[in-house]
Amino acid sequence: LVSGQQPQQILSRDYIATFKMFDLYDIEQVYVCEQALKERGLTEADLLIDVTVCPRADIMQKAHQVQRLLTF
């Protein structure tokens, strides 16, 4: 989800385009853990797509309220 990645440099697939197509798959909400961003020295501005940054406890609460949960 981090912008500026170059997966071809490590002979990896480019999944970045897939993340930009979430709307086609009716993925409406993307949550990112605030603590995880801080641990990695990242901010919301570093990410490729629009996300909602939440504390870990909020994400856990939301995870129990959804029909399907995708984690990356």
PyMOL Python script that loads the backbone (N, CA, C, O; Angstrom):
from pymol import cmd

cmd.read_pdbstr("""\
ATOM      1  N   LEU A   1       0.800  -1.208   0.000  1.00  0.00           N
ATOM      2  CA  LEU A   1       0.000   0.000   0.000  1.00  0.00           C
ATOM      3  C   LEU A   1       0.839   1.267   0.000  1.00  0.00           C
ATOM      4  O   LEU A   1       0.299   2.368  -0.108  1.00  0.00           O
ATOM      5  N   VAL A   2       2.135   1.126   0.118  1.00  0.00           N
ATOM      6  CA  VAL A   2       3.014   2.298   0.183  1.00  0.00           C
ATOM      7  C   VAL A   2       3.350   2.761  -1.233  1.00  0.00           C
ATOM      8  O   VAL A   2       3.728   1.958  -2.086  1.00  0.00           O
ATOM      9  N   SER A   3       3.210   4.051  -1.469  1.00  0.00           N
ATOM     10  CA  SER A   3       3.516   4.588  -2.792  1.00  0.00           C
ATOM     11  C   SER A   3       5.020   4.562  -3.047  1.00  0.00           C
ATOM     12  O   SER A   3       5.825   4.531  -2.116  1.00  0.00           O
ATOM     13  N   GLY A   4       5.376   4.576  -4.324  1.00  0.00           N
ATOM     14  CA  GLY A   4       6.778   4.616  -4.704  1.00  0.00           C
ATOM     15  C   GLY A   4       7.487   3.276  -4.707  1.00  0.00           C
ATOM     16  O   GLY A   4       8.702   3.225  -4.902  1.00  0.00           O
ATOM     17  N   GLN A   5       6.756   2.190  -4.496  1.00  0.00           N
ATOM     18  CA  GLN A   5       7.395   0.875  -4.517  1.00  0.00           C
ATOM     19  C   GLN A   5       7.733   0.481  -5.951  1.00  0.00           C
ATOM     20  O   GLN A   5       7.057   0.895  -6.893  1.00  0.00           O
ATOM     21  N   GLN A   6       8.767  -0.308  -6.107  1.00  0.00           N
ATOM     22  CA  GLN A   6       9.186  -0.801  -7.415  1.00  0.00           C
ATOM     23  C   GLN A   6       9.370  -2.316  -7.330  1.00  0.00           C
ATOM     24  O   GLN A   6      10.502  -2.796  -7.255  1.00  0.00           O
ATOM     25  N   PRO A   7       8.277  -3.070  -7.342  1.00  0.00           N
ATOM     26  CA  PRO A   7       8.370  -4.515  -7.156  1.00  0.00           C
ATOM     27  C   PRO A   7       9.205  -5.217  -8.224  1.00  0.00           C
ATOM     28  O   PRO A   7       9.785  -6.270  -7.957  1.00  0.00           O
ATOM     29  N   GLN A   8       9.273  -4.655  -9.419  1.00  0.00           N
ATOM     30  CA  GLN A   8      10.064  -5.276 -10.481  1.00  0.00           C
ATOM     31  C   GLN A   8      11.549  -5.327 -10.121  1.00  0.00           C
ATOM     32  O   GLN A   8      12.282  -6.170 -10.640  1.00  0.00           O
ATOM     33  N   GLN A   9      11.994  -4.439  -9.245  1.00  0.00           N
ATOM     34  CA  GLN A   9      13.399  -4.421  -8.832  1.00  0.00           C
ATOM     35  C   GLN A   9      13.792  -5.676  -8.063  1.00  0.00           C
ATOM     36  O   GLN A   9      14.961  -6.061  -8.048  1.00  0.00           O
ATOM     37  N   ILE A  10      12.815  -6.309  -7.426  1.00  0.00           N
ATOM     38  CA  ILE A  10      13.098  -7.552  -6.688  1.00  0.00           C
ATOM     39  C   ILE A  10      12.390  -8.741  -7.331  1.00  0.00           C
ATOM     40  O   ILE A  10      12.160  -9.770  -6.696  1.00  0.00           O
ATOM     41  N   LEU A  11      12.048  -8.568  -8.622  1.00  0.00           N
ATOM     42  CA  LEU A  11      11.399  -9.617  -9.413  1.00  0.00           C
ATOM     43  C   LEU A  11      10.096 -10.099  -8.775  1.00  0.00           C
ATOM     44  O   LEU A  11       9.790 -11.291  -8.778  1.00  0.00           O
ATOM     45  N   SER A  12       9.346  -9.161  -8.235  1.00  0.00           N
ATOM     46  CA  SER A  12       8.058  -9.455  -7.608  1.00  0.00           C
ATOM     47  C   SER A  12       6.930  -8.944  -8.500  1.00  0.00           C
ATOM     48  O   SER A  12       7.138  -8.065  -9.336  1.00  0.00           O
ATOM     49  N   ARG A  13       5.749  -9.496  -8.317  1.00  0.00           N
ATOM     50  CA  ARG A  13       4.591  -9.031  -9.075  1.00  0.00           C
ATOM     51  C   ARG A  13       4.171  -7.645  -8.610  1.00  0.00           C
ATOM     52  O   ARG A  13       4.368  -7.265  -7.456  1.00  0.00           O
ATOM     53  N   ASP A  14       3.588  -6.905  -9.537  1.00  0.00           N
ATOM     54  CA  ASP A  14       3.111  -5.560  -9.231  1.00  0.00           C
ATOM     55  C   ASP A  14       1.635  -5.621  -8.847  1.00  0.00           C
ATOM     56  O   ASP A  14       0.758  -5.631  -9.711  1.00  0.00           O
ATOM     57  N   TYR A  15       1.372  -5.662  -7.546  1.00  0.00           N
ATOM     58  CA  TYR A  15      -0.001  -5.716  -7.050  1.00  0.00           C
ATOM     59  C   TYR A  15      -0.582  -4.325  -6.827  1.00  0.00           C
ATOM     60  O   TYR A  15      -1.750  -4.194  -6.463  1.00  0.00           O
ATOM     61  N   ILE A  16       0.205  -3.305  -7.037  1.00  0.00           N
ATOM     62  CA  ILE A  16      -0.219  -1.938  -6.765  1.00  0.00           C
ATOM     63  C   ILE A  16      -1.458  -1.572  -7.576  1.00  0.00           C
ATOM     64  O   ILE A  16      -2.373  -0.938  -7.050  1.00  0.00           O
ATOM     65  N   ALA A  17      -1.498  -1.959  -8.842  1.00  0.00           N
ATOM     66  CA  ALA A  17      -2.657  -1.657  -9.682  1.00  0.00           C
ATOM     67  C   ALA A  17      -3.922  -2.299  -9.121  1.00  0.00           C
ATOM     68  O   ALA A  17      -5.009  -1.733  -9.240  1.00  0.00           O
ATOM     69  N   THR A  18      -3.791  -3.462  -8.519  1.00  0.00           N
ATOM     70  CA  THR A  18      -4.941  -4.151  -7.931  1.00  0.00           C
ATOM     71  C   THR A  18      -5.534  -3.332  -6.794  1.00  0.00           C
ATOM     72  O   THR A  18      -6.756  -3.227  -6.685  1.00  0.00           O
ATOM     73  N   PHE A  19      -4.705  -2.759  -5.959  1.00  0.00           N
ATOM     74  CA  PHE A  19      -5.199  -1.957  -4.841  1.00  0.00           C
ATOM     75  C   PHE A  19      -5.986  -0.748  -5.334  1.00  0.00           C
ATOM     76  O   PHE A  19      -6.934  -0.313  -4.680  1.00  0.00           O
ATOM     77  N   LYS A  20      -5.603  -0.213  -6.469  1.00  0.00           N
ATOM     78  CA  LYS A  20      -6.301   0.948  -7.016  1.00  0.00           C
ATOM     79  C   LYS A  20      -7.663   0.576  -7.600  1.00  0.00           C
ATOM     80  O   LYS A  20      -8.456   1.464  -7.913  1.00  0.00           O
ATOM     81  N   MET A  21      -7.949  -0.707  -7.753  1.00  0.00           N
ATOM     82  CA  MET A  21      -9.213  -1.170  -8.327  1.00  0.00           C
ATOM     83  C   MET A  21     -10.188  -1.681  -7.268  1.00  0.00           C
ATOM     84  O   MET A  21     -11.135  -2.388  -7.609  1.00  0.00           O
ATOM     85  N   PHE A  22      -9.987  -1.351  -6.024  1.00  0.00           N
ATOM     86  CA  PHE A  22     -10.874  -1.820  -4.955  1.00  0.00           C
ATOM     87  C   PHE A  22     -12.338  -1.490  -5.234  1.00  0.00           C
ATOM     88  O   PHE A  22     -13.219  -2.277  -4.889  1.00  0.00           O
ATOM     89  N   ASP A  23     -12.613  -0.341  -5.854  1.00  0.00           N
ATOM     90  CA  ASP A  23     -13.998   0.043  -6.140  1.00  0.00           C
ATOM     91  C   ASP A  23     -14.702  -0.989  -7.016  1.00  0.00           C
ATOM     92  O   ASP A  23     -15.896  -1.233  -6.846  1.00  0.00           O
ATOM     93  N   LEU A  24     -13.983  -1.586  -7.938  1.00  0.00           N
ATOM     94  CA  LEU A  24     -14.588  -2.607  -8.803  1.00  0.00           C
ATOM     95  C   LEU A  24     -15.048  -3.825  -8.018  1.00  0.00           C
ATOM     96  O   LEU A  24     -15.948  -4.545  -8.449  1.00  0.00           O
ATOM     97  N   TYR A  25     -14.438  -4.051  -6.881  1.00  0.00           N
ATOM     98  CA  TYR A  25     -14.768  -5.208  -6.048  1.00  0.00           C
ATOM     99  C   TYR A  25     -15.638  -4.826  -4.851  1.00  0.00           C
ATOM    100  O   TYR A  25     -15.782  -5.598  -3.903  1.00  0.00           O
ATOM    101  N   ASP A  26     -16.209  -3.634  -4.908  1.00  0.00           N
ATOM    102  CA  ASP A  26     -17.074  -3.127  -3.832  1.00  0.00           C
ATOM    103  C   ASP A  26     -16.378  -3.067  -2.480  1.00  0.00           C
ATOM    104  O   ASP A  26     -17.017  -3.209  -1.438  1.00  0.00           O
ATOM    105  N   ILE A  27     -15.081  -2.859  -2.503  1.00  0.00           N
ATOM    106  CA  ILE A  27     -14.340  -2.643  -1.256  1.00  0.00           C
ATOM    107  C   ILE A  27     -14.425  -1.152  -0.968  1.00  0.00           C
ATOM    108  O   ILE A  27     -13.786  -0.332  -1.626  1.00  0.00           O
ATOM    109  N   GLU A  28     -15.230  -0.828   0.032  1.00  0.00           N
ATOM    110  CA  GLU A  28     -15.544   0.568   0.296  1.00  0.00           C
ATOM    111  C   GLU A  28     -14.734   1.173   1.428  1.00  0.00           C
ATOM    112  O   GLU A  28     -14.523   2.386   1.460  1.00  0.00           O
ATOM    113  N   GLN A  29     -14.283   0.351   2.347  1.00  0.00           N
ATOM    114  CA  GLN A  29     -13.588   0.870   3.519  1.00  0.00           C
ATOM    115  C   GLN A  29     -12.265   0.130   3.699  1.00  0.00           C
ATOM    116  O   GLN A  29     -12.220  -1.101   3.703  1.00  0.00           O
ATOM    117  N   VAL A  30     -11.205   0.892   3.846  1.00  0.00           N
ATOM    118  CA  VAL A  30      -9.883   0.327   4.101  1.00  0.00           C
ATOM    119  C   VAL A  30      -9.349   0.995   5.364  1.00  0.00           C
ATOM    120  O   VAL A  30      -9.203   2.216   5.425  1.00  0.00           O
ATOM    121  N   TYR A  31      -9.064   0.176   6.363  1.00  0.00           N
ATOM    122  CA  TYR A  31      -8.568   0.684   7.640  1.00  0.00           C
ATOM    123  C   TYR A  31      -7.106   0.290   7.801  1.00  0.00           C
ATOM    124  O   TYR A  31      -6.709  -0.821   7.450  1.00  0.00           O
ATOM    125  N   VAL A  32      -6.319   1.207   8.331  1.00  0.00           N
ATOM    126  CA  VAL A  32      -4.902   0.962   8.575  1.00  0.00           C
ATOM    127  C   VAL A  32      -4.625   1.260  10.044  1.00  0.00           C
ATOM    128  O   VAL A  32      -5.090   2.260  10.591  1.00  0.00           O
ATOM    129  N   CYS A  33      -3.873   0.385  10.657  1.00  0.00           N
ATOM    130  CA  CYS A  33      -3.553   0.513  12.076  1.00  0.00           C
ATOM    131  C   CYS A  33      -2.566   1.668  12.300  1.00  0.00           C
ATOM    132  O   CYS A  33      -1.478   1.703  11.726  1.00  0.00           O
ATOM    133  N   GLU A  34      -2.978   2.590  13.138  1.00  0.00           N
ATOM    134  CA  GLU A  34      -2.160   3.764  13.453  1.00  0.00           C
ATOM    135  C   GLU A  34      -0.798   3.362  14.030  1.00  0.00           C
ATOM    136  O   GLU A  34       0.232   3.918  13.649  1.00  0.00           O
ATOM    137  N   GLN A  35      -0.802   2.397  14.947  1.00  0.00           N
ATOM    138  CA  GLN A  35       0.448   1.955  15.570  1.00  0.00           C
ATOM    139  C   GLN A  35       1.378   1.300  14.545  1.00  0.00           C
ATOM    140  O   GLN A  35       2.592   1.494  14.594  1.00  0.00           O
ATOM    141  N   ALA A  36       0.808   0.525  13.618  1.00  0.00           N
ATOM    142  CA  ALA A  36       1.628  -0.135  12.598  1.00  0.00           C
ATOM    143  C   ALA A  36       2.312   0.895  11.701  1.00  0.00           C
ATOM    144  O   ALA A  36       3.476   0.730  11.337  1.00  0.00           O
ATOM    145  N   LEU A  37       1.592   1.949  11.348  1.00  0.00           N
ATOM    146  CA  LEU A  37       2.211   3.009  10.548  1.00  0.00           C
ATOM    147  C   LEU A  37       3.379   3.639  11.300  1.00  0.00           C
ATOM    148  O   LEU A  37       4.459   3.828  10.739  1.00  0.00           O
ATOM    149  N   LYS A  38       3.157   3.964  12.573  1.00  0.00           N
ATOM    150  CA  LYS A  38       4.211   4.589  13.377  1.00  0.00           C
ATOM    151  C   LYS A  38       5.429   3.684  13.507  1.00  0.00           C
ATOM    152  O   LYS A  38       6.564   4.152  13.421  1.00  0.00           O
ATOM    153  N   GLU A  39       5.197   2.384  13.714  1.00  0.00           N
ATOM    154  CA  GLU A  39       6.306   1.432  13.855  1.00  0.00           C
ATOM    155  C   GLU A  39       7.170   1.389  12.604  1.00  0.00           C
ATOM    156  O   GLU A  39       8.367   1.113  12.676  1.00  0.00           O
ATOM    157  N   ARG A  40       6.558   1.663  11.459  1.00  0.00           N
ATOM    158  CA  ARG A  40       7.274   1.600  10.189  1.00  0.00           C
ATOM    159  C   ARG A  40       7.722   2.977   9.699  1.00  0.00           C
ATOM    160  O   ARG A  40       8.276   3.106   8.607  1.00  0.00           O
ATOM    161  N   GLY A  41       7.478   3.993  10.508  1.00  0.00           N
ATOM    162  CA  GLY A  41       7.880   5.347  10.130  1.00  0.00           C
ATOM    163  C   GLY A  41       7.077   5.907   8.970  1.00  0.00           C
ATOM    164  O   GLY A  41       7.594   6.707   8.190  1.00  0.00           O
ATOM    165  N   LEU A  42       5.816   5.496   8.844  1.00  0.00           N
ATOM    166  CA  LEU A  42       4.964   5.926   7.741  1.00  0.00           C
ATOM    167  C   LEU A  42       3.833   6.811   8.244  1.00  0.00           C
ATOM    168  O   LEU A  42       3.494   6.811   9.428  1.00  0.00           O
ATOM    169  N   THR A  43       3.264   7.560   7.316  1.00  0.00           N
ATOM    170  CA  THR A  43       2.066   8.346   7.599  1.00  0.00           C
ATOM    171  C   THR A  43       1.016   8.001   6.551  1.00  0.00           C
ATOM    172  O   THR A  43       1.304   7.317   5.569  1.00  0.00           O
ATOM    173  N   GLU A  44      -0.185   8.475   6.768  1.00  0.00           N
ATOM    174  CA  GLU A  44      -1.269   8.245   5.808  1.00  0.00           C
ATOM    175  C   GLU A  44      -0.898   8.780   4.425  1.00  0.00           C
ATOM    176  O   GLU A  44      -1.293   8.201   3.413  1.00  0.00           O
ATOM    177  N   ALA A  45      -0.152   9.867   4.372  1.00  0.00           N
ATOM    178  CA  ALA A  45       0.258  10.478   3.105  1.00  0.00           C
ATOM    179  C   ALA A  45       1.191   9.580   2.297  1.00  0.00           C
ATOM    180  O   ALA A  45       1.322   9.763   1.087  1.00  0.00           O
ATOM    181  N   ASP A  46       1.842   8.612   2.945  1.00  0.00           N
ATOM    182  CA  ASP A  46       2.758   7.703   2.256  1.00  0.00           C
ATOM    183  C   ASP A  46       2.033   6.589   1.505  1.00  0.00           C
ATOM    184  O   ASP A  46       2.655   5.849   0.743  1.00  0.00           O
ATOM    185  N   LEU A  47       0.739   6.465   1.713  1.00  0.00           N
ATOM    186  CA  LEU A  47      -0.005   5.346   1.152  1.00  0.00           C
ATOM    187  C   LEU A  47      -0.601   5.680  -0.210  1.00  0.00           C
ATOM    188  O   LEU A  47      -0.911   6.835  -0.503  1.00  0.00           O
ATOM    189  N   LEU A  48      -0.754   4.651  -1.033  1.00  0.00           N
ATOM    190  CA  LEU A  48      -1.255   4.776  -2.399  1.00  0.00           C
ATOM    191  C   LEU A  48      -2.734   5.098  -2.495  1.00  0.00           C
ATOM    192  O   LEU A  48      -3.156   5.838  -3.384  1.00  0.00           O
ATOM    193  N   ILE A  49      -3.513   4.553  -1.596  1.00  0.00           N
ATOM    194  CA  ILE A  49      -4.962   4.658  -1.667  1.00  0.00           C
ATOM    195  C   ILE A  49      -5.493   5.386  -0.440  1.00  0.00           C
ATOM    196  O   ILE A  49      -4.796   5.545   0.562  1.00  0.00           O
ATOM    197  N   ASP A  50      -6.734   5.820  -0.544  1.00  0.00           N
ATOM    198  CA  ASP A  50      -7.367   6.475   0.600  1.00  0.00           C
ATOM    199  C   ASP A  50      -7.692   5.438   1.663  1.00  0.00           C
ATOM    200  O   ASP A  50      -8.281   4.399   1.365  1.00  0.00           O
ATOM    201  N   VAL A  51      -7.315   5.716   2.880  1.00  0.00           N
ATOM    202  CA  VAL A  51      -7.553   4.804   3.998  1.00  0.00           C
ATOM    203  C   VAL A  51      -8.067   5.600   5.187  1.00  0.00           C
ATOM    204  O   VAL A  51      -7.991   6.829   5.218  1.00  0.00           O
ATOM    205  N   THR A  52      -8.588   4.876   6.154  1.00  0.00           N
ATOM    206  CA  THR A  52      -8.941   5.461   7.438  1.00  0.00           C
ATOM    207  C   THR A  52      -7.953   4.918   8.457  1.00  0.00           C
ATOM    208  O   THR A  52      -7.883   3.707   8.670  1.00  0.00           O
ATOM    209  N   VAL A  53      -7.200   5.790   9.078  1.00  0.00           N
ATOM    210  CA  VAL A  53      -6.219   5.379  10.084  1.00  0.00           C
ATOM    211  C   VAL A  53      -6.930   5.311  11.430  1.00  0.00           C
ATOM    212  O   VAL A  53      -7.594   6.262  11.844  1.00  0.00           O
ATOM    213  N   CYS A  54      -6.782   4.170  12.108  1.00  0.00           N
ATOM    214  CA  CYS A  54      -7.481   3.938  13.380  1.00  0.00           C
ATOM    215  C   CYS A  54      -6.529   3.308  14.393  1.00  0.00           C
ATOM    216  O   CYS A  54      -5.560   2.648  14.017  1.00  0.00           O
ATOM    217  N   PRO A  55      -6.809   3.513  15.669  1.00  0.00           N
ATOM    218  CA  PRO A  55      -6.081   2.770  16.701  1.00  0.00           C
ATOM    219  C   PRO A  55      -6.386   1.272  16.567  1.00  0.00           C
ATOM    220  O   PRO A  55      -7.442   0.890  16.063  1.00  0.00           O
ATOM    221  N   ARG A  56      -5.470   0.449  17.014  1.00  0.00           N
ATOM    222  CA  ARG A  56      -5.609  -1.010  16.915  1.00  0.00           C
ATOM    223  C   ARG A  56      -6.934  -1.503  17.512  1.00  0.00           C
ATOM    224  O   ARG A  56      -7.578  -2.383  16.941  1.00  0.00           O
ATOM    225  N   ALA A  57      -7.336  -0.949  18.639  1.00  0.00           N
ATOM    226  CA  ALA A  57      -8.576  -1.384  19.296  1.00  0.00           C
ATOM    227  C   ALA A  57      -9.796  -1.128  18.411  1.00  0.00           C
ATOM    228  O   ALA A  57     -10.715  -1.946  18.374  1.00  0.00           O
ATOM    229  N   ASP A  58      -9.812  -0.006  17.703  1.00  0.00           N
ATOM    230  CA  ASP A  58     -10.929   0.299  16.802  1.00  0.00           C
ATOM    231  C   ASP A  58     -10.986  -0.687  15.643  1.00  0.00           C
ATOM    232  O   ASP A  58     -12.066  -1.115  15.235  1.00  0.00           O
ATOM    233  N   ILE A  59      -9.823  -1.044  15.116  1.00  0.00           N
ATOM    234  CA  ILE A  59      -9.791  -2.006  14.012  1.00  0.00           C
ATOM    235  C   ILE A  59     -10.299  -3.361  14.476  1.00  0.00           C
ATOM    236  O   ILE A  59     -11.047  -4.021  13.755  1.00  0.00           O
ATOM    237  N   MET A  60      -9.907  -3.776  15.654  1.00  0.00           N
ATOM    238  CA  MET A  60     -10.388  -5.054  16.185  1.00  0.00           C
ATOM    239  C   MET A  60     -11.905  -5.029  16.355  1.00  0.00           C
ATOM    240  O   MET A  60     -12.581  -6.012  16.052  1.00  0.00           O
ATOM    241  N   GLN A  61     -12.434  -3.923  16.834  1.00  0.00           N
ATOM    242  CA  GLN A  61     -13.880  -3.797  17.003  1.00  0.00           C
ATOM    243  C   GLN A  61     -14.582  -3.861  15.648  1.00  0.00           C
ATOM    244  O   GLN A  61     -15.597  -4.543  15.511  1.00  0.00           O
ATOM    245  N   LYS A  62     -14.056  -3.163  14.658  1.00  0.00           N
ATOM    246  CA  LYS A  62     -14.650  -3.169  13.322  1.00  0.00           C
ATOM    247  C   LYS A  62     -14.579  -4.559  12.694  1.00  0.00           C
ATOM    248  O   LYS A  62     -15.495  -4.959  11.976  1.00  0.00           O
ATOM    249  N   ALA A  63     -13.511  -5.293  12.954  1.00  0.00           N
ATOM    250  CA  ALA A  63     -13.345  -6.633  12.390  1.00  0.00           C
ATOM    251  C   ALA A  63     -14.459  -7.572  12.825  1.00  0.00           C
ATOM    252  O   ALA A  63     -14.819  -8.494  12.093  1.00  0.00           O
ATOM    253  N   HIS A  64     -14.994  -7.347  13.988  1.00  0.00           N
ATOM    254  CA  HIS A  64     -16.073  -8.199  14.489  1.00  0.00           C
ATOM    255  C   HIS A  64     -17.438  -7.801  13.938  1.00  0.00           C
ATOM    256  O   HIS A  64     -18.427  -8.491  14.187  1.00  0.00           O
ATOM    257  N   GLN A  65     -17.505  -6.704  13.197  1.00  0.00           N
ATOM    258  CA  GLN A  65     -18.777  -6.198  12.689  1.00  0.00           C
ATOM    259  C   GLN A  65     -18.986  -6.447  11.198  1.00  0.00           C
ATOM    260  O   GLN A  65     -20.061  -6.147  10.678  1.00  0.00           O
ATOM    261  N   VAL A  66     -18.004  -6.978  10.507  1.00  0.00           N
ATOM    262  CA  VAL A  66     -18.096  -7.107   9.050  1.00  0.00           C
ATOM    263  C   VAL A  66     -18.438  -8.529   8.625  1.00  0.00           C
ATOM    264  O   VAL A  66     -18.253  -9.485   9.377  1.00  0.00           O
ATOM    265  N   GLN A  67     -18.949  -8.644   7.386  1.00  0.00           N
ATOM    266  CA  GLN A  67     -19.252  -9.959   6.830  1.00  0.00           C
ATOM    267  C   GLN A  67     -17.997 -10.630   6.282  1.00  0.00           C
ATOM    268  O   GLN A  67     -17.803 -11.836   6.434  1.00  0.00           O
ATOM    269  N   ARG A  68     -17.143  -9.820   5.637  1.00  0.00           N
ATOM    270  CA  ARG A  68     -15.898 -10.343   5.067  1.00  0.00           C
ATOM    271  C   ARG A  68     -14.761  -9.411   5.448  1.00  0.00           C
ATOM    272  O   ARG A  68     -14.901  -8.188   5.425  1.00  0.00           O
ATOM    273  N   LEU A  69     -13.649 -10.006   5.795  1.00  0.00           N
ATOM    274  CA  LEU A  69     -12.489  -9.226   6.216  1.00  0.00           C
ATOM    275  C   LEU A  69     -11.287  -9.656   5.388  1.00  0.00           C
ATOM    276  O   LEU A  69     -10.926 -10.833   5.370  1.00  0.00           O
ATOM    277  N   LEU A  70     -10.670  -8.703   4.707  1.00  0.00           N
ATOM    278  CA  LEU A  70      -9.461  -8.965   3.931  1.00  0.00           C
ATOM    279  C   LEU A  70      -8.301  -8.295   4.643  1.00  0.00           C
ATOM    280  O   LEU A  70      -8.386  -7.117   4.992  1.00  0.00           O
ATOM    281  N   THR A  71      -7.227  -9.023   4.863  1.00  0.00           N
ATOM    282  CA  THR A  71      -6.057  -8.436   5.510  1.00  0.00           C
ATOM    283  C   THR A  71      -4.859  -8.534   4.581  1.00  0.00           C
ATOM    284  O   THR A  71      -4.669  -9.539   3.898  1.00  0.00           O
ATOM    285  N   PHE A  72      -4.048  -7.472   4.564  1.00  0.00           N
ATOM    286  CA  PHE A  72      -2.841  -7.433   3.732  1.00  0.00           C
ATOM    287  C   PHE A  72      -1.674  -7.035   4.586  1.00  0.00           C
ATOM    288  O   PHE A  72      -0.551  -6.938   4.091  1.00  0.00           O
TER     289      PHE A  72
END
""", "prot")
cmd.dss("prot")
cmd.show_as("cartoon", "prot")
cmd.util.cbc("prot")
cmd.orient("prot")
